[in-house]
Amino acid sequence: MPDINLIRPERISLQNHPILNEAWVKKIIAEDPSILGIGDLSLKDMERSQPRAGRLDLLLQDPESTMRYEVEIQLGKTDESHIIRTIEYWDIEKKRYPQYEHYAVIVAEDITSRFLNVISLLNGSIPIIAIQLNAYKIDDKYFLTFTKILDQIDLGYVDEDEEHIEITDRNYWETLKGTKETVSMADNILQYINFFAPGIKLNYTKFYIGLSKDGRPYNFSALRPKKYFLRLEIRLEKTEEIDKEIEEAEIDLLDYNVRRGMYRLNLKEEDIVKNQVLITNLLKLAYNNFGKN
């Protein structure tokens, strides 16, 4: 066996570092929000002013969905004021922009067990993500790691447990979001669904075209017509077999949304026609699994 040169980095405390500080960490995350490990996010705002409540460190957004993340950074140990501030900022942003799904994110060097116990109790009603930050040094170089300690629960689509849904219509999607052609592609997908579930209908909401059954949301899949293609989201557990089938069909797989448990496919009209059997099988599998939940 060849000799392996094992490098042992020195773990450092940013709280006690003479140069590296919270502003530096904030800048690193702002330049590449994906470093947090919670998705391919973009920076919406930094040091966002909050009415009578200071400034939010970072506001991140998923450009492909309605998710926003209110991020607070704490060097050293988490404390009571930190969790209160994080929840307060999350609540303010949620009330100011209710059209988005909001998640409170705490990034700290030392997330204590007491802290985890407290926010675990809140995780059923307040979606909180706790991320532990570790800093290391090798020679004169530094690197950071971010480890998700606590994840938010899957809250589902915004209309699945709401009495008042912001309903739109077909014209809204044909003129403002997509085109007549891409909305027509959603009709083709519905035909595939009706092969095995005749009662399913399209449900036009502001952020996506969902599905309904007997007049109620039944979102084992969602459709988002764009200007030049249709994004089809299918709620399925990620498997190597499904990955291989999608790859062999040469379908544009945007990514797998871990939080939602969904495959996200970008489809053109020829993709829908050529891969009718595969798309129908995936939708049927999602339908059968959804009915068991």
C-alpha positions in Angstrom: 0.0 0.0 0.0 1.5 3.4 -1.0 2.2 6.0 1.7 -0.6 8.4 2.2 0.1 11.9 3.3 -2.5 12.7 5.9 -3.0 16.4 6.5 -4.4 17.3 9.9 -6.0 20.8 9.8 -6.1 22.9 12.9 -9.6 23.7 14.1 -9.9 27.4 15.1 -12.5 29.5 16.8 -13.7 32.4 14.7 -15.1 34.1 17.8 -11.6 34.5 19.2 -9.8 35.1 15.9 -8.1 38.5 15.6 -8.9 39.0 12.0 -11.6 36.6 10.7 -15.0 37.6 12.1 -18.7 37.4 11.5 -18.6 40.0 8.6 -16.0 37.7 6.8 -18.3 34.7 7.2 -21.2 36.6 6.0 -19.3 37.7 2.9 -18.3 34.1 2.2 -21.9 32.9 2.3 -23.2 35.8 0.3 -20.8 35.1 -2.5 -21.8 31.5 -2.7 -25.0 30.6 -0.7 -24.8 27.0 -1.8 -22.0 26.5 0.7 -24.6 26.1 3.4 -25.8 22.9 1.9 -29.5 23.7 1.7 -29.9 24.2 -2.0 -28.7 26.3 -5.0 -29.8 29.6 -3.5 -29.2 33.2 -4.5 -28.6 36.2 -2.3 -31.7 38.5 -2.0 -30.4 40.9 0.6 -27.7 41.4 3.2 -28.0 43.4 6.5 -31.7 43.7 5.7 -33.3 46.4 8.0 -36.1 45.1 10.2 -38.7 47.5 11.7 -37.7 48.1 15.3 -35.7 44.9 15.3 -32.2 45.5 14.0 -30.8 43.9 10.8 -31.2 40.4 9.3 -27.8 39.0 8.4 -28.7 37.4 5.1 -31.9 36.8 3.1 -31.5 34.0 0.6 -34.0 32.7 -2.0 -34.4 29.7 -4.2 -34.8 31.1 -7.7 -36.7 28.1 -8.9 -39.4 28.2 -6.1 -41.1 30.4 -3.6 -38.7 29.6 -0.7 -36.9 32.2 1.2 -34.4 31.7 4.0 -33.8 34.2 6.9 -30.2 33.5 7.9 -28.6 34.6 11.2 -24.9 34.0 12.0 -23.6 33.5 15.5 -19.9 33.0 16.2 -19.3 30.9 19.3 -22.2 29.3 21.3 -25.8 29.8 20.5 -27.7 31.7 23.2 -31.3 32.8 24.0 -31.0 36.2 22.3 -29.8 34.5 19.1 -32.8 32.2 18.8 -35.3 35.0 19.7 -33.7 37.3 17.1 -33.7 34.6 14.4 -37.4 33.7 15.0 -38.3 37.4 15.2 -36.7 38.2 11.8 -38.3 35.1 10.3 -41.8 36.2 11.5 -41.3 39.8 10.2 -40.4 38.6 6.8 -43.1 36.0 6.7 -45.7 38.7 7.5 -44.3 41.2 5.0 -44.1 38.7 2.2 -46.7 36.0 2.8 -46.6 34.8 -0.8 -43.3 33.1 -0.1 -42.4 30.1 2.1 -40.1 31.2 4.8 -37.4 29.2 6.8 -35.4 30.5 9.7 -31.8 29.5 9.5 -29.3 29.6 12.4 -25.6 29.3 11.6 -23.4 28.9 14.7 -20.0 27.5 15.7 -21.4 25.7 18.7 -25.0 24.5 18.6 -25.5 23.3 22.2 -27.8 20.4 23.2 -29.9 22.8 25.2 -30.4 24.9 22.2 -31.4 21.9 20.1 -33.9 20.8 22.6 -35.6 24.2 22.6 -35.8 24.6 18.8 -36.8 21.0 18.3 -40.0 21.8 20.3 -40.7 24.6 17.8 -39.9 22.8 14.7 -43.5 21.6 14.3 -44.8 25.2 13.9 -41.7 27.2 13.0 -39.5 25.7 10.2 -36.0 26.1 11.6 -32.7 24.9 10.1 -29.7 24.8 12.4 -26.3 24.6 10.8 -23.0 24.2 12.6 -20.0 26.1 11.3 -16.5 24.8 11.7 -13.4 26.7 10.7 -10.0 25.1 10.0 -6.5 26.3 9.2 -3.7 24.6 7.1 -0.5 26.6 7.0 -1.7 30.1 6.0 -5.0 28.8 4.4 -8.4 28.6 5.9 -11.5 26.7 5.1 -15.1 26.4 6.4 -17.5 23.5 6.7 -21.2 23.7 7.3 -23.1 20.8 8.8 -26.9 20.7 9.0 -27.7 19.7 12.6 -31.5 20.3 12.5 -33.7 20.3 9.4 -37.1 21.8 8.9 -40.1 19.4 8.6 -41.6 19.0 5.2 -44.5 21.4 5.2 -45.9 20.4 1.8 -47.5 22.7 -0.7 -48.9 25.9 0.6 -52.5 24.9 -0.4 -52.6 21.4 1.1 -54.0 22.5 4.4 -55.5 25.9 3.7 -59.1 26.8 3.4 -58.4 29.9 1.4 -56.3 29.3 -1.7 -55.2 32.1 -4.0 -56.8 30.7 -7.1 -55.9 31.9 -10.6 -57.1 30.6 -14.0 -55.8 29.2 -17.2 -55.4 32.7 -18.8 -53.1 33.7 -15.9 -50.7 30.9 -16.8 -51.0 31.4 -20.6 -50.2 35.1 -20.5 -48.2 35.9 -17.4 -46.2 32.8 -16.5 -46.1 30.5 -19.6 -47.6 30.4 -23.0 -50.6 28.8 -24.6 -48.2 26.1 -25.9 -46.6 25.2 -22.6 -50.0 25.2 -20.8 -51.2 22.9 -23.5 -48.3 20.6 -22.5 -49.8 20.5 -19.0 -53.0 19.2 -20.6 -51.0 16.4 -22.2 -49.6 15.5 -18.8 -53.1 15.4 -17.3 -54.2 13.0 -20.0 -51.4 10.7 -19.0 -52.6 10.9 -15.3 -56.2 10.3 -16.3 -55.1 7.0 -17.8 -54.8 5.6 -14.3 -56.7 8.3 -12.2 -59.7 9.6 -14.2 -60.9 11.9 -11.5 -57.7 14.1 -11.3 -58.0 17.7 -12.5 -55.7 20.6 -12.9 -55.8 23.2 -10.1 -54.6 26.7 -11.2 -52.8 28.5 -8.3 -50.6 31.5 -8.3 -47.2 29.7 -8.0 -47.9 26.4 -9.8 -50.6 24.3 -11.5 -51.4 21.6 -8.9 -53.7 18.7 -9.0 -57.0 18.1 -7.3 -59.2 15.1 -6.6 -62.9 15.4 -5.6 -62.4 19.1 -5.3 -59.4 19.0 -2.9 -55.7 19.4 -3.5 -54.0 16.1 -4.4 -50.5 17.2 -5.2 -48.4 14.1 -6.0 -47.2 16.2 -8.9 -47.1 19.9 -9.9 -46.7 21.7 -13.2 -45.0 25.0 -13.9 -45.4 26.2 -17.5 -42.5 28.5 -18.5 -42.1 30.4 -21.7 -40.2 27.7 -23.6 -40.8 24.5 -21.6 -42.9 22.8 -18.9 -41.4 22.0 -15.5 -42.9 18.8 -14.2 -42.4 18.0 -10.5 -43.1 14.4 -9.4 -43.1 13.5 -5.7 -41.0 10.3 -5.5 -38.3 8.9 -3.4 -34.9 9.3 -5.2 -33.6 6.0 -6.4 -30.7 4.9 -8.8 -33.3 3.1 -11.0 -35.3 6.2 -11.6 -32.2 8.3 -12.1 -31.0 5.9 -14.7 -34.4 5.8 -16.5 -34.4 9.6 -16.7 -30.8 9.8 -17.9 -31.4 7.1 -20.6 -34.5 9.0 -21.8 -32.3 12.1 -22.2 -34.7 14.2 -20.2 -33.4 17.4 -18.7 -33.4 16.7 -15.0 -33.1 20.1 -13.1 -32.3 18.4 -9.8 -33.8 16.4 -7.0 -35.5 18.6 -4.4 -34.6 16.8 -1.2 -36.8 19.0 1.0 -39.8 18.3 -1.1 -38.9 14.7 -2.1 -39.5 15.6 -5.8 -37.9 15.1 -9.1 -37.9 18.3 -11.2 -37.9 17.8 -15.0 -37.7 20.4 -17.7 -39.8 19.1 -20.6 -40.3 20.2 -24.2 -43.2 19.0 -26.3 -41.1 16.3 -28.0 -40.0 15.0 -24.6 -43.6 14.5 -23.5 -44.5 12.6 -26.7 -41.4 10.5 -26.9 -41.4 9.5 -23.2 -45.1 9.0 -22.7 -44.6 5.5 -21.1 -41.8 6.6 -18.7 -43.6 9.8 -17.6 -46.9 8.0 -17.1 -45.2 5.2 -15.0 -43.4 7.8 -12.8 -46.7 9.7 -12.3 -48.6 6.5 -11.5 -46.0 5.5 -9.0 -46.1 8.9 -7.3 -50.0 8.7 -7.3 -50.0 5.3 -5.6 -47.4 6.3 -3.0 -49.2 9.6 -2.3 -52.4 7.8 -1.6 -50.8 5.8 1.1 -49.7 8.9 3.1 
